[in-house]
């Protein structure tokens, strides 16, 4: 449970700091590239 809470806190911090919290997109599993605005696989806006 402590690991889950730590992960949630980290995700909140990353969300509030404006950085992507996920390294992979949930829709297609493609990796997130720093500074990208669109998914390289599907073309969706990030």
Protein Blocks (a to p, Z undefined) as FASTA:
>chain_A
ZZmmmmmmmmmmmmmnopafbfbdfklopacdehiabdfklopaZZ
